[in-house]
Every structure is written in C-alpha cells, then in structure tokens.
Amino acid sequence: SLQTLAAAFLLLAGSFATQPLLAQSTLIQNAPGRRVLSLNGRWNYIIDPYENGFYDYRREAFDQSKSGKGGYYDNAKPSTKQETELIEYDFDHADALQVPGDWNSQRPELLYYEGTIWYKKSFNLQPKAGKRYHLYFGAINYEAHVYLNGKKLGMHKGGFTPIQYDITDRLNPGGDNFVVVKADNTRRPEEVPTINTDWWNYGGMTRDVFVAETPQTFISDYKVQLAKGNMGQLAGFVQLTGEAKANQTVTLSIPEAKITQQVKTDGEGRASFTVPARKLTLWSPQTPKLYAVTLSTGTDQVQDRIGFRTIETRGADILLNGKSIFMRGISMHDENPLIPGRARGEGDLRMLLTWAKELGCNYVRLAHYPHNETMLKLADEMGLLVWGEVPVYWTIAWQNPATYQNAENQLSDLISLGKNRASVVVWSIGNETPLSEPRLKFMSSLAQKARSLDDTRLISAALELHRTPDNVIHVDDPLGEFLDLTSINEYAGWYWGGKPSEITKYTFDIKYNKPVTISEFGGDALAGYHADADTRWSEEYQEALYQQQIKMLSTIKNLRGMTPWILADFRATRRQHPVYQQGFNRKGLISSTGVKKKAFYVLQEYYRQLAKQYD
Ligand code: GCB
C-alpha cells in the first residue's frame, strides 16, 4: 500500500527528515462538494529542465538531505534587505500560469515542453479548532512532488486522478501558508501511460485545486447504488475517518423516495447497508432521474445527487434496468478543440456532451484515461452512459511490478471517484495492448481488481484483432474471457489499406458469445476539404468510410454498441502532415474549429434509426 511505501521510504532515506511524508489518504468522496477554499488562479512558476530546484550539483535530492532544505520548495527569501544571500530564484517575482490549465497551451515556449515546472501559491487559511483540512488537486500530469510551507507532503504518479493530503497538522497557526508543487511530465517507458501515445502530453496542474474542510471525524467515503441486478434494493456502505469513527450512527436519507435508514459503524468506522427501495424512478438516458441523497452523522453531513439503475449482460444483450439496449456512443478525449489545451471548466465539458447528444448518442467513451469528476456528474445529469478508462495503452512494461501497482492505483482511484455515478456502466482496463503472456497476466489481474472493487458494473478493454487473407476478422484475444463486453478497435478503410468501398468485404469471426461493442473505427478528414470518396483526407472519404463501416458492422449478430473514433479533432504530436493534419488527429466528426463534417450526419442518421428500434 501507499502507507507501507511511505514507511519504507522513511526508513531508507528519511531518517533525517524532520517530518514524515504523508500517506495519500483514501480519496474523499465528493470532495468538491465540501466547504472549500479554492486555490485556482495564478500560480508563480519556474521552468526547471535540469531540476536544479530538486537536486544539488552532485545530483543529491535536497528533500532527502539532512536539513531537508535547499530546494525551490523552501520558497526562500533573503533575510536582510541588502540581499547579500545567494538565492537564485524568486517565485514572487516570477511569471504566473493559470490553474487549472496545462502549461503547454499557455506559453509558446512550453508547447512541446517535457520536464519539470515548479508552481507556487500562497494562501491564507485560519485553521479552526475541531476541523480538518485536506489539500486536493484534481490532477497533475505526471509526477508531482507536493510541499507545504517548505515541508514535503508526498509524491504522486499518474496524470489524471486526484491527489489529496490531510494537512491539518501542517498548517501555520498564523494563517499564512504556501504550497509548492514540482510537476514533471517526462515520459518514461515504465510509467502509465508509457512513452508512446496518440495524444498531447499536456503537463502541469490541469484540474481544480482546493483545500476542503471537514469535521475532525467525517464521512470520507460512501456508496449508494442499486444492489447488483436488483431493482428493489439499495446497497452500499459509508466510511468514517477520524478519532470518533467507531460506533457512530449514520443516517441515510432520500426524502423523495421516502427512505430513511440508520446504520451503526463498526470499529473501523465502516457500515454497510441494504435498504428496500420500491417505486424508484430508475435512471436511464431517456429519464436521467437523480435523487437528492443525504448522509449524516452527529457532526458531519454530505449531500449528493444520485441515480439508480442496473446494468448487466445476458448472452449477447446489454440490459439496462432489465431492458436490452444499444449503446449509441462516441469516443472523446478530455480536450475541447475550441480552447487550447485540456478542457478546463464545466462549460467546456458540457459542450462536448451536448455535441454527443446532438449526434444522437446515449453513451460516451471517455478515452484513454480518467476524465474530470465533473464530466461524470454532467453525464449523470444529461443522460449519457459512460465508459471510463485507465491509460494502460499500447506497450506497457508488463513485467514491472511497480508499473502494475501504478496501473492498479489509477484504476482504484477511477472506480472510487465514479462509483456513485449511475451514468458509469463500463470500466475499461486498457486499450490496444499487444498479446503476450506477461500482458495477459497483467491485464487479467487488473480485470479481477476492477471486479473486486465494483461488481455492479461491466468490465471491458479495447481489444485488437487479427485478419487472415480470406478477409476474416478474428476476435479471439484470450483476455476476452475475463471481460463482460467484447470491445474491439478496427480500422478497416483507414490503416488497413483499401478504399472505403472495400470495407464490406470483411466478415467477423468472434470467439465469445457476449455483447460486442466497437470501441473504435474511423479515419481522418480535414473539414472543408472536398473531393471524391476515394480521396484520403476529404470529408467525402470519411463519410463513405462511416457508411461502409456501418454496413459491415451491422452483420455482427451480437453488436450492441459502438464508440467511433472520435467526437472532435484533437492535438497529437504523431500527426505531422503539414497540409491535412497540422498537429491534429483529424478523425473527429467535428473539426478543430467546431465545424461538423459530413460523416457526423451519417452517424446521426444511423443512431436515429437505432433509437427507433431500441428506445
Ligand atoms: C487507436 C488508438 C487511438 C488513436 C487512434 C488513431 O487505435 O486507440 O488512441 O488516436 O487509433 O487515430 O490512430
């Protein structure tokens, strides 16, 4: 666990450290819903490609030295007015970056930057007696070292999941505090993701930062959902953290459903419950009904808006609330092409989902890593099913135990954040991972982990396939045994050579009798470039590709969903064609300037027909 890791680290290096590192605590459920002090806004920064603020000139880390001092995290100032002391940095006179926001899109010189940037923000917080304070970062890409008032809190890896520390005992009683973050987006082979991806390596503090206040003993986690496959019962748990966590009465109340239930926590502060729940209006894309849910103890109260639905598979069918559905989806990145860099605010995210609705979707694939928590809440509200994913993408270091642990941590955090969202129906454990024994071991362990954390949702992964000269597409990846959906990425008409008109020569041979969802197909088109349907990069080519793909895919008996690649053009360093791509992957149905391409309307019409058939 992280706790043992932190302890081991202390033994090794930190016997000098004045204060121990903090274990990253279990993520607080609905942390943004707490009383918060926002630390969004301007953060002073220092670009540090040589990591001078972290290592001395013999490459020893300052934060592991005897004094623990010397790094930029000291935020040092000369002690006299004469400035005779040598200090070669000064955050307060440095330029500032906007948070949330990747750094790449904020300064031309940072567009391709991969390395370390230091951030500093000062804030005033008068700690109140009996309260706890949790420093919370929505996401920092990729490796983050976090310091408060010159002392290290900890280190976190993974660019798309929250980072959280209980800083109650580290705050200055006087109220003046400062946070320093070393963010490093260097790509490394053994990390998750690894060095090769098809998206921009946006660095820095890409999501909200705040300090959340809770009582001393507080509701740190909870799950309130329908019991697995049971539309008449809620099942879940509540977890308290703090000195008085044992033997507490917790009240669950859902006034609109006339539900009030009291449960007692055990010695660990945990209480499980099942509650009969009849006559609920179940959540679905057509009726995205959310109930106000309150959990309260003597000293704490949290509120959430939660939808209730069941999801399961039976043979070829995906059953939502017991009824067979077709998942009319689209893939998307956490990027809105109308603003530079990562999507930042609720409006950017809502725009993406509004486009998906306009396309006729009831489903979105949030590729290839955990998206913002806000996105899941919007999907709940707007009635879109969600596929959530971890960045186990392409060629991961399958044999490295630390890599596995990292992937598992990211998966656990994703599941923790999304577990109360009715919209989320699929956990994806990875994308296009090449077959091998070590990979099967890694991936099947991840699948088991996902199931052990959440057995109420479907587990999948975007699989590859192989073709034989007779134009048969074989889907027989052994990982398929461990998954609820057979999801495949296929690029007939694009990467496979041949024109869109040749797509329909393929037939499928699929090993598993499970629902099939096509997690990707697509091709690039430059919006506004018109030619005939055989001319690559033209809107007509992409349009024909969609028409023929739909024809081919309709022959799959178990087809129950798809998420073509992709809603909107997105920035990708791999995409170098100077005329057609200009640094964008152009497989979007919507261009980088927000223009709908012809293929958008092909898929829209197909989804209209499917909705008639299924809804
Ligand atoms: C894929 C990947 C996706 C890429 C896409 C492409 O198979 O899963 O991340 O962006 O193909 O455009 O090549």
Residues whose N, C-alpha, C, O or C-beta is under 5 A from the ligand:
A	BS01	GCB	D198 N489
